[in-house]
């Protein structure tokens, strides 16, 4: 009996000792888990955290760090559970609120994320990150004023917060405050000068403001940072095209085509750039590539038709222009170009009919009035021709060719005084051919 009692006493002592040592065993397992997690051995770390919690299940840090490790393993459900348990055990654990809110944010559970970040701000009002993420949520919900207010608060707490400036810039752009947006992007780049994304956002705003030169400068920097950025070469080439820097556009668009040989938009833009430097054969090749890549739009058929006009391929040009009209019956410039093709063949009445159609669709198409006037003049309909030149000049007071040809019509009507006035006006506007007419018909 005494022997049995002794065994029981020993067992009780051992059990008591084990119970008293449980926190130490837990701490040992937790420390091993931290070491494993820090060395990216996440699954063994989880096992050690499990052991720690088994020995001592009311320590918030055990759950908190196991949550971090679950999140590293992309097990967001378990991570949320552990962050929630951390908060249950320690309602003032600000980082648990923050980390759980980040997971909710990534999962697009914005309501839960919003609540969590508000709790984080309540506990750590001096930390700008809480305001930053709340601003992001407001922006996602298109509550732009509230977003700007919270980004501003984050910046007040940390005036070197590049991401806050950057995202406030995005929000301001969404409200149409482009100048304010650029100011924020400028500040963000002062703090993070090599961030390509900031340049890309700023270049979008500059484009909206039609600041193409400024956009090109931003693309210069983007290409410096990433010499294989297709979008940068393509867009820089496009903006050079808009500024009529056709040689520069060809150079950039050629680099873009080397990076993405099957991008049809590059060929269309480069085709227009080649047309700009009057290299219509190369323009034609690029328009063909665009069409072969299934880019069968009214604009490319129109552009190819105009290139063929320049190459005297008149019947083929009309075929393309008719194809453009099949796709877009309101394409006024296609009717205008068809009219030009008929005029080039001496079919002046047919050309006038086409110019009429172009003008009916777009009464502001200056070239159509001018070319219709030329065709009427060639049919000796000079009074009607003068009316068309008048309309062209009303829309473009610096249209030298219209003054010149109006002068020709007045001379044909024996009104030398008015004819000479028009020749002199054409000369003022830089048309040297007017000098010959002035010598022939005018007194100076």
C-alpha positions in Angstrom: 0.0 0.0 0.0 2.8 2.4 0.9 4.5 1.5 -2.4 1.4 2.4 -4.4 0.9 5.6 -2.4 4.5 6.5 -3.2 4.0 6.0 -6.9 0.9 8.2 -6.8 2.8 10.9 -5.1 5.6 10.7 -7.7 3.0 10.9 -10.5 1.3 13.9 -8.9 4.7 15.7 -8.5 5.6 14.9 -12.1 2.2 16.1 -13.4 2.5 19.3 -11.3 6.0 19.9 -12.6 4.9 19.3 -16.2 1.9 21.7 -15.7 4.2 24.3 -14.2 6.7 23.9 -17.0 4.1 24.1 -19.9 4.7 27.8 -20.5 8.4 27.1 -20.8 7.8 24.3 -23.2 5.5 26.6 -25.2 8.1 29.3 -25.2 10.7 26.9 -26.5 8.5 25.7 -29.3 7.5 29.3 -30.2 11.2 30.4 -30.4 12.0 27.4 -32.7 9.0 28.4 -34.8 10.2 31.9 -35.2 13.7 30.7 -36.3 12.1 28.3 -38.8 9.8 31.0 -40.1 12.6 33.5 -40.5 14.5 31.0 -42.6 11.4 30.5 -44.8 10.8 27.0 -43.5 7.1 27.8 -43.1 5.4 24.4 -42.8 7.8 23.2 -40.0 7.3 26.6 -38.3 3.5 26.0 -38.3 4.0 22.7 -36.5 6.1 24.4 -33.8 3.5 27.1 -33.4 0.9 24.4 -33.0 3.0 22.8 -30.3 3.5 26.2 -28.5 -0.3 26.8 -28.6 -1.0 23.3 -27.4 1.1 23.9 -24.3 -0.1 27.5 -23.8 -3.2 28.6 -25.7 -3.8 32.1 -24.3 -0.7 33.9 -25.6 -1.7 36.3 -28.4 1.8 36.5 -30.0 1.7 32.8 -30.7 -1.5 33.2 -32.8 -0.2 36.5 -34.3 3.0 35.0 -35.6 1.3 31.8 -36.8 -1.1 34.0 -38.7 1.9 35.7 -40.4 3.3 32.3 -41.4 -0.1 31.1 -42.7 -0.3 34.2 -44.8 3.2 33.4 -46.2 1.8 30.1 -47.2 -1.2 31.9 -48.9 -3.5 30.3 -46.4 -5.5 33.4 -45.9 -8.4 31.7 -44.2 -6.2 30.4 -41.4 -4.3 33.6 -41.2 -7.6 35.6 -40.6 -8.6 33.1 -37.9 -5.4 33.5 -36.1 -5.4 37.3 -36.3 -9.0 37.3 -35.0 -7.9 35.1 -32.1 -5.0 37.5 -31.4 -7.5 40.4 -31.2 -9.8 38.3 -29.0 -7.0 37.8 -26.5 -5.6 41.3 -26.9 -8.1 43.9 -28.1 -5.3 46.5 -28.3 -3.1 44.5 -30.7 -3.0 47.2 -33.4 -0.8 45.2 -35.8 -3.2 42.3 -35.8 -6.0 44.6 -36.9 -3.7 46.0 -39.6 -2.5 42.7 -41.0 -6.0 41.2 -41.0 -7.3 44.3 -42.8 -4.6 44.0 -45.4 -5.7 40.4 -46.1 -9.3 41.5 -46.4 -8.2 44.3 -48.7 -6.4 41.9 -51.0 -9.5 39.6 -51.0 -11.6 42.7 -51.9 -13.6 42.3 -48.7 -13.6 46.1 -48.4 -16.2 46.4 -45.7 -14.2 44.2 -43.3 -11.0 45.9 -44.4 -12.5 49.4 -43.8 -13.6 48.4 -40.3 -10.2 47.0 -39.5 -8.2 50.0 -40.6 -10.5 52.3 -38.6 -9.7 50.2 -35.5 -6.0 50.5 -36.4 -6.2 54.3 -36.6 -8.0 54.3 -33.3 -5.1 52.5 -31.7 -2.3 54.1 -33.7 -3.4 57.5 -34.9 0.2 58.6 -35.5 0.8 55.9 -38.2 0.1 57.2 -41.8 -0.4 53.7 -43.2 -3.9 53.4 -41.7 -5.0 56.6 -43.4 -3.3 55.6 -46.6 -5.2 52.3 -46.9 -8.5 53.9 -45.9 -8.0 56.5 -48.7 -7.3 53.6 -51.1 -10.7 52.0 -50.1 -12.5 55.3 -50.6 -10.9 55.7 -54.0 -11.9 52.2 -55.0 -15.5 53.1 -54.1 -15.1 56.4 -56.1 -15.5 58.5 -53.0 -12.7 60.8 -54.3 -13.1 63.7 -51.8 -12.8 61.4 -48.8 -9.9 59.6 -50.5 -8.0 62.8 -51.0 -8.7 63.9 -47.4 -7.2 60.6 -46.1 -4.2 60.7 -48.4 -3.6 64.2 -47.2 -3.7 63.1 -43.6 -1.2 60.4 -44.4 1.1 63.0 -46.0 0.7 65.3 -43.0 1.9 62.5 -40.8 4.8 61.6 -43.2 5.7 64.2 -45.8 8.1 61.7 -47.4 5.3 59.2 -48.1 5.9 58.7 -51.9 3.0 56.2 -52.4 0.5 58.6 -50.7 1.5 61.4 -53.1 1.4 59.0 -56.1 -2.1 57.6 -55.2 -3.4 61.1 -54.3 -2.3 62.1 -57.8 -4.3 59.2 -59.3 -7.4 60.3 -57.4 -7.0 63.9 -58.4 -6.8 62.9 -62.0 -10.0 61.0 -61.6 -11.7 64.2 -60.4 -10.3 66.1 -63.4 -7.8 68.0 -61.3 -4.9 67.3 -63.8 -2.6 70.1 -62.6 -3.0 69.0 -58.9 -2.4 65.4 -60.1 0.9 66.4 -61.8 2.0 68.3 -58.7 1.6 65.1 -56.7 3.4 62.9 -59.2 6.2 65.4 -59.3 6.6 65.2 -55.5 6.4 61.4 -55.6 9.2 61.3 -58.2 11.3 63.6 -56.0 11.1 60.9 -53.3 11.2 57.9 -55.7 13.0 59.0 -58.8 13.2 55.6 -60.5 9.6 54.4 -60.1 8.4 53.7 -63.6 4.7 53.4 -62.6 4.7 57.1 -61.4 6.1 58.2 -64.8 3.5 56.1 -66.6 0.7 57.8 -64.5 2.1 61.3 -65.1 2.5 60.7 -68.8 -1.2 59.8 -69.0 -2.2 63.1 -67.4 0.2 65.0 -69.7 -1.5 63.3 -72.6 -4.9 64.3 -71.4 -3.6 67.9 -71.2 -2.2 67.5 -74.7 1.3 68.2 -73.3 2.9 65.9 -75.8 6.4 67.3 -75.4 6.1 66.7 -71.6 4.8 63.2 -72.3 7.8 62.5 -74.5 10.2 63.6 -71.8 8.6 61.1 -69.4 8.9 58.3 -71.9 12.6 59.2 -72.3 13.0 58.5 -68.6 10.9 55.3 -68.7 13.0 54.0 -71.6 16.2 54.9 -69.7 14.9 52.8 -66.8 13.5 50.0 -68.9 15.0 49.9 -72.4 12.7 47.1 -73.5 9.5 48.8 -72.6 7.3 48.3 -75.7 4.6 50.7 -74.5 7.1 53.5 -74.0 8.5 53.3 -77.5 5.1 52.9 -79.0 3.5 55.9 -77.1 6.6 58.1 -77.6 6.5 57.4 -81.3 2.8 58.1 -81.3 3.3 61.5 -79.6 6.1 62.4 -82.0 3.7 61.6 -84.8 1.2 64.0 -83.2 3.9 66.7 -83.1 4.8 66.0 -86.7 8.2 64.7 -85.8 7.8 62.0 -88.4 11.4 60.8 -88.5 11.5 60.5 -84.7 8.2 58.7 -84.8 9.5 56.2 -87.4 12.5 55.5 -85.3 10.5 54.8 -82.1 7.8 52.9 -83.8 10.4 50.7 -85.5 11.9 49.9 -82.1 8.4 49.1 -80.8 7.8 46.7 -83.8 11.0 44.9 -83.0 9.8 44.3 -79.4 6.3 43.2 -80.5 6.3 42.2 -84.2 2.6 41.3 -84.2 1.2 44.5 -82.7 -0.8 45.9 -85.5 -1.2 49.4 -84.0 2.5 50.0 -84.4 2.3 49.5 -88.1 -0.7 51.8 -88.6 1.0 54.6 -86.7 4.3 54.1 -88.5 2.5 54.0 -91.8 1.1 57.5 -91.0 4.6 58.6 -90.0 6.1 57.4 -93.3 3.2 59.2 -95.1 4.3 62.3 -93.2 7.8 62.2 -94.7 6.2 61.3 -98.1 7.6 57.8 -98.2 4.3 56.4 -99.5 5.8 53.0 -100.5 6.8 52.2 -97.0 3.6 53.6 -95.7 1.8 51.2 -98.0 3.8 48.3 -96.7 2.9 49.2 -93.1 -0.8 49.6 -93.9 -0.7 46.2 -95.6 0.8 44.7 -92.4 -1.9 46.2 -90.3 -4.6 44.8 -92.5 -2.9 41.3 -92.6 -2.9 41.3 -88.8 -6.7 41.6 -89.0 -6.8 45.4 -88.6 -9.5 45.9 -91.2 -10.8 49.3 -90.1 -12.2 52.2 -92.1 -9.3 54.4 -91.1 -6.6 52.1 -92.4 -8.4 51.6 -95.7 -8.7 55.4 -96.0 -5.0 55.9 -95.2 -3.9 53.2 -97.6 -6.2 54.7 -100.2 -4.6 58.2 -99.8 -1.1 56.6 -100.0 -2.1 54.9 -103.3 -3.4 58.3 -104.5 0.1 59.7 -103.9 1.6 56.8 -105.8 -0.8 57.4 -108.8 -2.5 54.0 -108.2 -5.9 55.7 -108.7 -8.2 52.8 -109.3 -6.7 50.8 -106.4 -7.0 53.9 -104.3 -10.7 54.2 -105.0 -11.2 50.6 -104.2 -9.7 51.1 -100.7 -11.7 54.3 -100.2 -14.9 52.5 -101.1 -14.0 49.8 -98.6 -13.6 52.5 -96.0 -17.1 53.8 -96.8 -18.5 50.3 -96.6 -17.4 50.2 -93.0 -18.3 53.8 -92.2 -20.8 55.5 -94.5 -20.1 58.8 -92.7 -16.4 58.9 -93.6 -16.4 62.4 -95.2 -12.7 62.3 -95.9 -13.1 59.1 -97.9 -15.6 60.9 -100.2 -13.1 63.8 -100.4 -10.2 61.5 -101.4 -12.4 59.8 -104.0 -13.2 63.2 -105.4 -9.4 63.9 -105.6 -8.8 60.6 -107.5 -11.5 61.6 -110.1 -10.0 65.1 -110.4 -6.5 63.5 -111.0 -8.1 61.6 -113.9 -9.7 64.7 -115.3 -13.2 63.5 -114.3 -14.1 66.8 -112.8 -17.9 66.4 -112.6 -17.5 63.1 -110.8 -15.0 64.7 -108.4 -17.5 67.5 -107.7 -20.2 64.9 -106.9 -17.9 63.2 -104.4 -16.9 66.6 -102.8 -20.6 67.4 -102.4 -21.1 64.1 -100.5 -18.1 64.9 -98.3 -19.5 68.4 -97.5 -23.0 67.1 -96.8 -21.5 64.8 -94.1 -19.0 67.4 -92.7 -19.7 71.0 -93.6 -16.4 72.0 -91.9 -14.2 69.9 -94.2 -12.1 72.8 -95.6 -10.2 70.7 -98.2 -13.5 69.6 -99.8 -14.5 73.2 -100.5 -11.1 74.0 -101.9 -10.9 71.0 -104.1 -14.5 71.4 -105.3 -13.5 75.0 -106.2 -10.5 73.7 -108.2 -12.7 71.2 -110.2 -15.3 73.9 -110.9 -12.6 76.2 -112.1 -11.3 73.6 -114.4 -14.8 73.3 -115.8 -14.7 77.1 -116.3 -17.4 77.5 -113.6 -15.4 80.3 -112.0 -18.2 82.1 -110.2 -19.1 78.8 -108.5 -15.5 78.1 -107.9 -15.0 81.5 -106.2 -17.9 80.7 -103.8 -16.1 77.5 -102.8 -12.8 79.3 -102.3 -14.6 81.8 -100.1 -16.0 79.1 -97.9 -12.5 77.5 -97.6 -10.9 80.8 -96.7 -13.7 81.5 -94.1 -12.7 78.3 -92.3 -8.9 78.9 -92.8 -7.8 82.4 -93.3 -4.3 81.3 -94.0 -5.1 78.9 -96.8 -2.6 80.2 -99.4 -3.7 77.8 -102.2 -7.3 78.9 -101.9 -6.2 82.6 -102.3 -4.1 81.6 -105.3 -6.8 79.7 -107.1 -9.4 82.3 -106.2 -7.1 84.7 -107.9 -6.9 82.5 -111.0 -10.7 82.4 -111.2 -10.9 86.2 -110.9 -8.4 86.6 -113.7 -10.5 84.3 -115.8 -13.4 86.6 -115.1 -11.3 89.6 -116.2 -11.3 91.0 -112.6 -7.6 91.7 -112.5 -7.6 93.9 -109.5 -9.3 91.3 -107.2 -7.2 88.6 -108.8 -4.0 90.4 -108.0 -5.2 91.0 -104.4 -5.5 87.2 -104.0 -2.1 86.5 -105.6 -0.5 89.0 -103.3 -2.3 87.4 -100.3 -1.1 84.0 -101.3 2.5 85.3 -101.6 2.2 86.8 -98.1 1.3 83.4 -96.8 4.4 81.9 -98.4 3.3 80.6 -101.8 6.1 81.4 -104.2 4.2 80.4 -107.3 2.1 83.5 -106.8 5.1 85.6 -107.8 4.8 84.4 -111.5 1.1 85.4 -111.6 1.9 88.8 -110.1 4.6 89.4 -112.7 2.2 88.4 -115.4 -1.0 90.2 -114.4 -0.3 92.8 -111.7 1.3 96.1 -111.3 3.6 96.6 -108.3 
